[in-house]
Amino acid sequence: MRKCNTPKPGSQAAKSEKSSKQKMPEGSWKCEKCNNINYPFRTKCNRQNCGADKPSESNKSPSESSDENNQ
């Protein structure tokens, strides 16, 4: 048998692949102030020392559309 102390292939590579392949949920938004990616349910950036409001790019407010239909 040969002993070279080389780690088994895949033991460390698998961990690094998982961390590098972070999937953003659909509807995630980028903070205009610090470029942090935030989950769709957040209304403010969650990056420490930022807290900027979510940009209002989408004009799909449920309250506005229901008001228009009632009139």
C-alpha positions as CSV (number, residue, x, y, z in Angstrom):
1,M,0.0,0.0,0.0
2,R,1.0,3.5,-0.7
3,K,0.6,6.3,1.9
4,C,0.7,9.8,0.6
5,N,-1.7,11.5,3.1
6,T,-3.7,13.0,0.2
7,P,-7.3,13.7,1.3
8,K,-10.0,11.6,-0.4
9,P,-11.3,13.3,-3.5
10,G,-14.8,14.9,-2.9
11,S,-14.5,15.2,0.9
12,Q,-13.6,18.9,0.8
13,A,-14.7,19.8,-2.7
14,A,-18.3,18.9,-1.9
15,K,-18.5,21.4,0.9
16,S,-17.0,24.3,-1.2
17,E,-19.4,23.6,-4.0
18,K,-22.5,23.8,-1.8
19,S,-21.4,27.1,-0.3
20,S,-20.6,28.6,-3.7
21,K,-23.9,27.5,-5.3
22,Q,-26.3,29.6,-3.2
23,K,-29.7,29.8,-4.9
24,M,-31.6,33.0,-4.5
25,P,-35.3,32.5,-4.0
26,E,-37.5,33.9,-6.7
27,G,-38.4,37.5,-6.0
28,S,-35.2,38.3,-4.2
29,W,-34.0,41.9,-4.5
30,K,-30.7,43.7,-4.5
31,C,-30.1,46.6,-2.1
32,E,-29.4,49.7,-4.1
33,K,-27.2,51.1,-1.3
34,C,-24.8,48.1,-0.7
35,N,-25.8,45.5,-3.4
36,N,-26.7,42.9,-0.8
37,I,-29.1,40.2,-2.0
38,N,-32.2,40.1,0.2
39,Y,-35.0,37.6,0.5
40,P,-38.4,38.6,-1.1
41,F,-40.2,38.9,2.2
42,R,-37.8,41.6,3.5
43,T,-38.8,45.2,3.3
44,K,-35.4,46.5,4.4
45,C,-31.8,45.4,3.7
46,N,-30.6,42.9,6.3
47,R,-26.9,43.7,5.9
48,Q,-25.3,45.0,9.1
49,N,-25.1,48.9,9.2
50,C,-27.3,49.2,6.1
51,G,-31.0,48.8,6.6
52,A,-31.9,50.6,3.4
53,D,-35.6,50.3,2.2
54,K,-36.5,47.8,-0.5
55,P,-36.5,49.6,-3.9
56,S,-40.0,50.1,-5.2
57,E,-39.3,49.0,-8.8
58,S,-42.4,46.8,-9.1
59,N,-45.7,48.8,-9.3
60,K,-47.7,45.7,-8.4
61,S,-49.1,46.8,-5.1
62,P,-52.1,44.7,-4.2
63,S,-53.9,47.6,-2.4
64,E,-53.6,49.8,-5.5
65,S,-55.0,47.3,-7.9
66,S,-58.0,46.5,-5.7
67,D,-58.7,50.2,-5.2
68,E,-58.8,50.7,-9.0
69,N,-61.2,47.8,-9.5
70,N,-63.6,49.2,-6.8
71,Q,-63.9,52.5,-8.5
